[in-house]
Amino acid sequence: MPDPLWSEASRRAAFEVLQQFLPRAGAEYTAQRNFDYGPARRSNVSGLSPYIRHRLIHEGEVLDATLQRYSVTTASKFIEEIFWRAYFKGWLEQHPTVWADYRSVVQALVESLDRKPELKTRYDTAVHGATGIDCFDAWVRELRSTGYLHNHARMWFASIWVYTLQLPWQLGADFFYRHLIDGDPASNVLSWRWVCGLHTNGKTYLARVSNIASYTAGRFNPQGLLAHEAKPLAEARIHAPRSLPPAQGLPAGSRYGLLVTEEDCSSESLPLQGSPVALLGAVTTNTRSPLPVGLPARKFALGAVADGVARAARYFGVPAQSAQSDSWDDALVAWARSNELDSIVTAYAPIGPVAERLASARRILANERIELIQIRRAYDTCTWPFATKGYFRMKSGIPEVLERLGISGRTQNTQHASN
Ligand SMILES: Cc1cc2nc3c(=O)[nH]c(=O)nc-3n(C[C@H](O)[C@H](O)[C@H](O)COP(=O)(O)OP(=O)(O)OC[C@H]3O[C@@H](n4cnc5c(N)ncnc54)[C@H](O)[C@@H]3O)c2cc1C
């Protein structure tokens, strides 16, 4: 069971969780993955999401290890789940207004709570797990204390939040994002939108009593307590797609510093040229929400960045330091000046709080003639173009992606371009 390992946010722990899970990644995962047996029994799923989310281990490494052991067919379900993450990341990257709207609506809703006592009471009842719906209240306690919920529980929870408790989906997504140790702008916001019919137009997800009873192995049976229908929500805005931003390269001969953020804590495997002259770790977990972010989520992100910085410092043999504030503008300029940097290099930050911090810093750094370069991994460049419409296109592209990245399984050499 990976629970104690989530307390160690490190690349070492990520590989240990992977090794423990691999013997069950084939037929057993396919048969068992949908069951939520409760926090004490999680071995039917991998528990890898907090590590993958912070890229303490990356998807290419998980796919490669899986295919060293199984054929694509035997592990197809697990492989497809791994690609769901790339689908959501790529889709949000091409629809940035979804995130911008979500951010401003959460801000407005949180500010409105004090003016709307009826909404505030219902919201407080839900987030304190006092609704009287046993399963929902138990998931609130589990989420707050562990920072994790099983995928099926996340779907039931979101559906009950929207259709039974009639609360705004954005406040529910914000509650998840504040507490999940794998909290991810794309997977979280787009899954909530999927539940209420905003992602796949008109298709919603209704949490049913019989489904909860079966897939929690009888732990819960909220008879008579849940909504019976799930009408799709509507929104006025049409989210027009944009092209994917082009991948950047590192100018030859640049004197650069390497910035490690919670988006990618394995910088030593980025395709860099030469070595950085300095390292900086920066965290922005507190800016996930206008409301306080849960301790497990903060601790995990902080630990992941600390582990990423320590490994990169050993690998490159350069000094490392940490930025202490949530605003990075001044910290980045001071760090770049003191190390006489031409450029700051970091792993590409997909849409989310890190990208927001970098966008703000870029303007200030430009005044100092310091370039900010974001290096995108081959895995993202290869997968994201498949995330234009529904998941089906991504799923049918899996063989092509695996081949292009050189992840072909047991008979192949393990050296590949999946970074
Ligand atoms: C409302 C809602 C909110 C969610 N929010 C997040 C989030 O903030 N961060 C997050 O990583 N996942 C999120 N998910 C997806 C999914 O629930 C988790 O990735 C999964 O439960 C993590 O557990 P695991 O690592 O044991 O998954 P496994 O079943 O072992 O899957 C392996 C890996 O595949 C990826 N994956 C699996 N299912 C999904 C999925 N549906 N969408 C995207 N990636 C997936 C994850 O990286 C996961 O670690 C959300 C799902 C829902 C319904």
The ligand as a Gaussian input file, in Angstrom:
#p B3LYP/6-31G(d) Opt

LIG

0 1
 C      -13.518000      15.143000     -10.519000
 C      -12.143000      14.554000     -10.781000
 C      -11.020000      15.295000     -10.467000
 C       -9.739000      14.773000     -10.747000
 N       -8.629000      15.531000     -10.432000
 C       -7.391000      15.055000     -10.710000
 C       -6.242000      15.829000     -10.401000
 O       -6.326000      16.954000      -9.902000
 N       -5.016000      15.276000     -10.676000
 C       -4.885000      14.025000     -11.240000
 O       -3.748000      13.581000     -11.450000
 N       -5.967000      13.308000     -11.554000
 C       -7.209000      13.763000     -11.305000
 N       -8.303000      12.999000     -11.615000
 C       -8.104000      11.736000     -12.339000
 C       -7.979000      10.466000     -11.475000
 O       -9.002000      10.421000     -10.524000
 C       -6.618000      10.345000     -10.767000
 O       -5.568000      10.574000     -11.689000
 C       -6.442000       8.934000     -10.187000
 O       -7.496000       8.648000      -9.310000
 C       -5.120000       8.857000      -9.470000
 O       -4.974000       7.625000      -8.796000
 P       -3.914000       6.545000      -9.294000
 O       -2.589000       7.176000      -9.517000
 O       -3.977000       5.395000      -8.365000
 O       -4.551000       6.162000     -10.719000
 P       -4.349000       4.877000     -11.632000
 O       -5.696000       4.297000     -11.877000
 O       -3.310000       3.979000     -11.126000
 O       -3.894000       5.535000     -13.023000
 C       -2.531000       5.714000     -13.384000
 C       -2.258000       7.148000     -13.747000
 O       -3.013000       7.532000     -14.886000
 C       -3.435000       8.894000     -14.777000
 N       -4.911000       8.904000     -14.720000
 C       -5.705000       7.878000     -14.340000
 N       -7.009000       8.232000     -14.494000
 C       -7.024000       9.493000     -14.958000
 C       -8.053000      10.402000     -15.326000
 N       -9.347000      10.083000     -15.249000
 N       -7.682000      11.628000     -15.748000
 C       -6.374000      11.974000     -15.849000
 N       -5.363000      11.152000     -15.536000
 C       -5.674000       9.932000     -15.104000
 C       -2.851000       9.427000     -13.473000
 O       -1.631000      10.087000     -13.741000
 C       -2.633000       8.153000     -12.664000
 O       -1.616000       8.268000     -11.709000
 C       -9.601000      13.489000     -11.349000
 C      -10.753000      12.757000     -11.664000
 C      -12.006000      13.268000     -11.376000
 C      -13.224000      12.453000     -11.723000

